[in-house]
């Protein structure tokens, strides 16, 4: 069984379609039973979609770092 920490570490690989089939199955099983990780994945997808619409120069290094910190802080709650 996958725990939430492993889930968070594998989110980008999952979204990139880069997980091994066995890991992908464990990932999908985890979101089926963990509402918090399901929300995290949804928020990650929304963020990627919205930030993907911004020209790269729109995000300063500080803004990028603030976003990464926000995701880390959310996960550690």
Secondary structure, 3 states (H helix, E strand, C coil): CCCHHHHHHHHHHHHCCCCCHHHHHHHHHHHHHCHHHHHHHHHHHHHHHHHCCCCHHHCCHHHHHHHHHHHHHHHCC
